[in-house]
């Protein structure tokens, strides 16, 4: 008995040691590889007062916003409101910003933001704009990177689930978008079971004006009713082409997890958009009646205008030979990523056992040789063996997305096995792998989808955190993990939580953005309809039951700050211009009982709060943003008289 | 030294260069005041030109006035300072007088030019000091921030801590040019003095 008693713990001890050593070899035990690395802390430490190397823009996921983090510190700098109302500064609540959220369905206070994409020149991020998609009600937004504010949102008609978006061409000629759900186009009342007969997809090409960044829906391409998932534009030799993954080539309309997983291969659609331009010029496009909105914000009027558009040009591949080819790709592919040289097109076949890598030059040859296995709805399907450059074996389970370091390596996220897999372009050999905690979706290397990746770091964008942070009830944070890719072996450096689910992210060296930051809005350029340029012009005007208060703020008072002659039943407009012309001196505004968000007004900007007083009395308003030593004195009163009283408007 | 002699060509040239420097001073700030405070790591400042007062960067004057209202300092408005309208004429006068010196090549007139410029400079510095005194002491009694015994006069030259603000006052490029102009107008006398000493030996 004694022997057994001794042997059992001994066995356990031996087993434990074996397990430990095994783990430290492949580095799969949380924290053993990287986090305990003695120099990890040093590598992410950005001393107080010093700057990060990179700005990183992360999708806010279901928050609908974009978040700005510093790398390598993982510090959050800003939440940029995009598709969701933001009571913190009044975005989506004020008459100036509400038009940004206008759609053909009316005003929508939310969306699901997935993929940030930096504008590029010559295939390299240039720091002009950031684009991001709204997934639920298909839209694409453009953020100006000198103000870090959303300047434009365009709705995409004939689309449902704007997931494969917004991926840009080398010189930001186009932002491309594909519809995740196929739907009847144009929409009509049909049985869902008539899917194969009635449902179609679209691939959209949004043109970007180079001076202004203004987006215009140039054309859409009508495609078979698959689910179009993700996209990337070609570059270098493949410039002029764009690649879109699709799944559900089975065209199932119910229980997709089974019914859309039957075909051995689905497709990457290779679209020759330069040819599409030719077809548009030749008048091959058909005008469809399609209602959608294009909303633009102006930095001088400080106001957005929502413009309704009525029609869109649609190309049908049937009338446009050579416009699209299908590359067979195993098995419900998700991401499609083009390597820095522009030659290799990497698919993340999320149910596949290998990562297929297509060759652009082989594709062109196969097209020339008419090496087609079949046609689907008039679209030639190329022979897999003729276009494939190689397959990465043993890439982990559930490969989704691939980014590149510019040194000949690719990094693929594997969702199911929860890891990042590093492999060599050309030999297709896996050379390293590192676990992520947990369930990585996208991954991001600064410039990692461009022609010249900046490299150095990789960010793993994770769906699940489980035990990684202090628990916060049933809802836990999502997270990002910073990995050092400067050496042969990847090293985990840092975990940091994110706002909402971080789908994709982009990063750009700090010095490309720092110097172009706008510090103030020039007051003399303020063209707001109700803006005023000096305290002398501050006033109150009545128009029927509307009371317009032309108010100014400056350290440390409102002008006017005593207002009388307003009645219950009036609609009060506080049009507030911040007269400050000094950096980092916003003022805020809120009045007691106001049933809307507060205002944050940047220097030189005008914002409006609308208040419908319900009860008589005297109501205070105050500055909500600590502005200066006498911030607490920055306040005022508005007197509300009973309905229809004859108290004269007065103010000082 | 014989004041009745004419200026030599070399000395005329030296003085001519001095005049050019004086003319050039119009195109640069004569004096600078730079302010640093914890909340202004990038600094802010005033640039005092012959005919105007500007911020070191575009909105500095405006922002400085905003800060100064807390201590009750009068708003600095270039339109309130008549000197800014007079100084360009003084420079013009000195240039014309200098032209007369060059035409007549009169050493006497050069000496007069020297003395007049020195008088103007002394008056200018005194006047500048008085404006600084005025802004620093003549404070609104209703100011939010009152520190007993505290005045906010920036230094004429050098640096001084004023509450949270460190003020540094120095001649600007224009001021330095005027100084060199004065030096250039003295140089003929110095050179001649040296020469006469050598001859005596």
HADDOCK unambig.tbl for C-alpha pairs under 7 A between the chains (distance, minus, plus):
assign (segid A and resid 555 and name CA) (segid B and resid 66 and name CA) 6.82 0.50 0.50
assign (segid A and resid 581 and name CA) (segid B and resid 59 and name CA) 6.30 0.50 0.50
assign (segid A and resid 582 and name CA) (segid B and resid 63 and name CA) 6.45 0.50 0.50
